[in-house]
Amino acid sequence: MTVDQSEEPADVAEATDTAAPTEAAGSVEADAPAETAAPTEADVPRWRRFVLPAAAALVFAVGAFLWWSAANDEQLSQAEVRDEVLIAATQHIETMNTLDYREVDAGLEAWMNVTTGTLHDQLAQVGDEERQLLADQKKISTGKVVDSAVFSLDGDTATVVASVEVTVKDDADPAAEPTLKRNRFSADAVKVGDEWLLENLQQVAVNLS
């Protein structure tokens, strides 16, 4: 009996037919471009999520500090000037209320050293007759500022108001007790170079009502 070998077993043919489509499908899938997935929050680097907000906060903080620093520097500078004016004016007002009849020339010189402008010029014009009159009164006056404040300050000019106690000893009557006078003064101060000097000094009325 002769066997026909041209016929393949049914199982082999069926297996061959089944494998072919699988291989072709694999080729198609390999050639097709892969789809790109949309990035999620988890895909963003952690440093980017924190650096930008932190940088914005830092810029705001630096700007706020610079503004605060500039404002406080200006206030501090103004306060320092007010203190400087008050100290100088207080000393000068005391000087202007102090005079010893035994040293009239030295006293007038001290007055001129703390004044400027018209007030200085008036003191410089005090003549021998006025000087002798001050000496003949035999008075020793000592001024002391008990309270003072800067009333106004504008650049290199200021006004200071002060309450002054003036102790007066009368050497014409050695047995007499010194007298105490209380006055209030308004002083206009001007900065000349690095020094505050008095441009005007006036006694103001004290309201007792």
Steps between C-alpha positions, in 0.01 A plus 500: 500500500635846404481798750436847351754726670371817333227518750598650830342389817204710598663606827813640326303698241272639762795602714666673202187694416465614856862621541515717190251765607666524842836582348352759270317667783821513697671679211223760479512570874877538492488755217218714649617806702442483874247741648646767741324520836412848638735607785355489845592693817703205609713533182601867586831512688450573868749788495293691244190470714675672793765730352270741313266574794800530730671743263185715478472506879866599531462789255198627694683468833807685371286779356305536824820508705659768281189717526484452876871569535482820295199625697662424834832653393320822414311503829817424690689777324222749576497395865877543524477852355228594748715376786797695367297820473349457844835444671666797330208738549463405866866576567486827306186622676666436836806693381287794392346515848833488682715804573745596774543876554866435585563355154273693268730480199537121532125468544423700186761301310326179606168644379647582160651153469157336516314742272487586133327742266328811636525391862875455470536840334303671778722348767811605310378861512480515880726790586705599799215692660269196499779278626568736790131507586493120524803508726353766726186295565713243686273213401600138446241317293505127436252346258378142506258343251254279688294397198536537126363365175553537129191684379586476131781367281547570132836413349760729656257711701312420818300660778548393860282598794655484845405565860788664684579564863737790555668531838610858570743594773533868587851580617388856579325344799713205615251412773212457256391154395526414129174543313353250257330612183308272268468592136403336176695561180454432133826455312556480126803285421693479174763248401821675405755250375485215749365710787152615601492865606227730626372751248227641719408477869181644641327476833142383464213562736399219733128435496398443861127466434 
